Amino acid sequence: LLSKVVSSVIILRAVLWVIAFILYMTIIWIIPTYKERWLLFLFSYGMTFSSMLLPDFYFQGIEQMKYISFVNITTRAIFIAATFFIITTPNDYIFVPLLWSLGYIIGGAYSLYIVFGKHKIHFIFPNTSDIKFHLSETAPIFFSDLMINIKDKLNYSLLGAFLGMRDVAIYDIGSKIVSLLAKPTAIFCQVIFPRVSRRPNVATTKNIMGTLLILSIIMVAIVYLFLPQIVSLFIHEEIDLLPLRLFLIVPIMTGLSFYIPSAVFVAFGYNKYVLYSTIFSSVCYAIMLAIMWSLGLLTSITSFVILTVLSYFVETLFRLYLSHNIFIRHC
């Protein structure tokens, strides 16, 4: 059974990777400015090999996350070091994504060797019913992630169109800080998911949610105090820190919002709630965006940050509401 599940997931990943590659290269070939640098885009797509080859779901399921850490740290360290030796002129920039792609390919291949070689998992071609089952089970989470990525990238495009690249750069710094602060929660969710999914417990889940909220507030408070020094590492000029300070509200919410989908919705058997909550927040985001645009409020980076904060607030609030209903049913 385990061999069948692992094989099904790997085949599904490979199929989706090929479909995404065809769509990706089609877009590159259609847009003239992208087509001029098609080789750079081709090498960059190689970095997605990590998502396709690395069987993180397997190591997560058997609660052996050390393999993922070892592969990621080792391959990245080797190819970061190689970058300093191979990239010697500005014209060598095209080799940067190529080196990273090679690192992900080697890391993914070694991970598969651990699964099929050391752990003696057998590769089995699953039948159509197995593929359909796993596809239907993961479809809500897949489309949820897709919508989140589209929504996040849309902000960058709108910022560039309404304001300029300087504001895009400042917004990107805020986004990177948010991602960094959200990383501990994401790692924690990966590690704890197998355990909470086997024995879902309302009281334990609530206690963990409270702990994550407190830790998120502490991390945000520390970054808030040292924000000027952090920003100076990236931008060597005086900028208004208000947008970035507003951005720091987001990690407080993501501490809960990132934990709920896996530890509550999926663990308690409500996979579709992941998609429902994302659709709800995306619709609210579109409505708020339309209102702000019609009122002529999209004139500064602060307005875009407020839009982002409100979007996460609505998503977190709705997910807490759904979680509350689930807890009532399982008490």
ABEGO torsion letter per residue (X at the ends): XAAAAAAAAAAAAAAAAAAAAAAAAAAAAABAAAAAAAAAAAAAAAAAAAAAABBAAAAAAAGBAAAAAAAAAAAAAAAAAAAAAABABAAAAAAAAAAAAAAAAAAAAAAAAAAAAAAGBBBBBBBAAAAAAAAAAAAAAAAAAAAAAAAAAAAAAAAAAABEAAAAAAAAAAAAAAAAAAAAAAAAAAAAAAAAAABBBAAAAAAAAAAAAAAAAAAAAAAAAAAAAAAAAABBBBBBAAAAAAAAAAAAAAAAAAAAAAAAAAAAGBAAAAAAAAAAAAAAAAAAAAAAAAAGABABAAAAAAAAAAAAAAAAAAAAAAAAAAAAAAX
